[in-house]
Amino acid sequence: MKCIKDVNFKGKRVLVRVDFNVKLDDRKNITDDFRIRETLPTIKKLIGDGARVVIMSHSGRPKKGGFEEEFSLIYVAKHLSNLLGKDVVFTQELLGDNVTNLVNGLKDGDVMLLENIRFYPEETKGDEAFAQRLAKLGDCYVNDAFGAAHRSHVSTAVIAKYFPNDKYFGFLMEHEVINLQRLMQNPQKPFTSVIGGAKISSKISVLQSLLNISDNLLIGGGMVFAFLKAQGKQIGKSLCEDDCLQVATDLMTKAKEKGVKIYLPIDVVVADKFANDANRKVVDIDNMPPDWLGMDIGEKTAAMYNEVILNSKTILWNGPMGVFEMSNFMQGTKSVAEATAEATDKGAFSTIGGGDSVAAINLFNLSKRVSYISTGGGAMLEYLENGTLPGIEAILN
């Protein structure tokens, strides 16, 4: 693996692609800087070498093809300055004489953050000419943006071809790949995958892939209702993608053929409206009231899931068990998080991926009790599905 640890970058202009796509509150304060902190080892290594570090990132999904204040990285630049304990040069431009002059004016050990690269439509189109122009800002290229490595965009993949002998993985990317390979290549058994979230449609392919490596598949979140409805059960007003009922049926059939046990809720917490202050109660899955909707797994389901998790040697968790953002419907997610931490304490290898799952682990102060937290939910799932990603292949080839 072509990582930065064995290279000295003194005096080099190093273009570093990171994933600083973080959430801000109404006062433009960063609410979770996990992705930023995970890149610090790479940035500090380059600073220590005496490199001239030029950082690229995206933020959100701007639509206008130009500057949009709500997606600006200026607030990230200020936060990064505080984390590094040194000023970070920031420019609200990406290309042009001004940027070129700023880059060429950097001294050894200086850090510069470019404005949101997605303000340029050429980025997401994989435009070759745009990649070539951007590449002129650096002597070397480092990809440390695992969360965006599943995109064949200019800054995550295309640009690498202009650094045939000077392209590398950062420490974050290296760590992600090593741990995901551990999941896929001879993992310890039993292997339990815990998959939640709102929609089954967004995880069809990865669910199919997980059937090849999992012994147990625990399903939670809104997607459970497609499985339950496919079995002929009444689900009230619960979220359900009716066009995915056959998908759910096929997954259950394939799981049985492969000897993978799929676990679905046996009881759920239901509410009379989608709100934290809703009236709520716990019902068995065969007694769903017609005008209520499922919001979380129930206690009996949580106990069943926890028993499976605690008897597992490898655990992959992606997606919450319910609407954990609401305090009255977080218990199922919290229970699974605590069981995963306990299993890890006893020697299991646990992987957490996806923004909501990571947020949950942090919310419950359990991040130090799991083996590995991925910075990329979608990227992690696509890696598990395909065994590689465009951003990884761009460095390796």
Phi, psi and omega in degrees: 000132184274086182255165186281348191297331183259015183239140174257124186254021184306128177077355182273144170275113186249114174280120183242118176269120178239174175243091178260032179279084186243160182272143177243149174273186184296339180263012179067026172269140180287124184274338178209109184259023182307311183296325179291312181298327181291340178270351185300320178303320179293311182297317181292326177298315180293319176299315180298327177289338187091026176283164173254102195269122179242111188260136176242143175203167170249169174211117179066201181229073179300146187246343192275349182074036180183189184296133173225114189306322184295340181253010181292148178268009182299326180287328175292321179301318179295318180293319179296322177302317180293319181293324182274342183071028178205156181294137174251122178291135180230139176229136178274017173243170180235323181226163179119171184300321182298315180294316179302317180294321178296317179296314181292340179273356179293144175260163179305128180092354179283156180231137179227138177245123177279156177294161181318115186291341179280001170291347179253113181304334181298334181300305184284343178276352181068034186295122184295316181297321178296318178298318181296319179294317180294323181297336181291350178277354184222160173262337181221161179231131178234126176258115177234026185249069181301323182298343179242008186288349178272003178258133176271055181266171183302306189283345181258343185213305189299319185298335185300331182294342179272005175228061189302328182246005185222050178233138190214159168274141169281175183296323179298311180299316180300315181298317180298311183296316180300315183288324178289326175296324177298323178295320189269334186253101178055053177292153176292144180255152359289144178255120180243126175255128178249111185240124179228198182111175189283316192238135176288331185299330183280353186229019182301308185296318182289327176298319178296320179292321182294337177296340181277342184235347184266151169263326181228143177231110180261124185252134178218183179076188182298334183294341182298333187286339172291319178295316183293318179294324178297336178273001178091010181275151175280136183238012180060226179260022181296152176302133178202131174268098184298333180283359179249011181296320179292325176300314179298317179298316180297320179297319179293324178293314180296322178299317179296320179296325183269357180077022177265131181267119175267128177253129176240157182302145173253345171211155183221154171271122182246157180222158180271358173198164182273080182199151182295330182267015179293157168292140185216156176199165178256130180228151171294153188295340179273001183233040180291124176291141189296333184254013180248166180230147179287134183236343182194162172285152181273178184296319180295321177294315180301318179296319179296314180297318182297323179298318178295314181300315184291343177258015182256152176258337177227132183227128173242125181235122177220109175108136181287163181274343181197196181278072189292343178295338177263126188301330181281354182229029181256353190296322180297316178295318179297319180297316178295320178298316181293322178293321178296318178296318180295318178297322178295319177303329183269004174114359178287155174261119185240139179235130178243130179215153182102137186305316182291320179294318178296317178299321180293314179301319179291320180301321182268009177056044182243006187299330181278357182250014173240159187288321192200129177245120181279143178275356183226112178288302180297319179295319179298315181295320179292326177296317179296329180284317189251346180082000177194178180216156179306319180294331177283313180299326181297330178277321185286331186252000000 
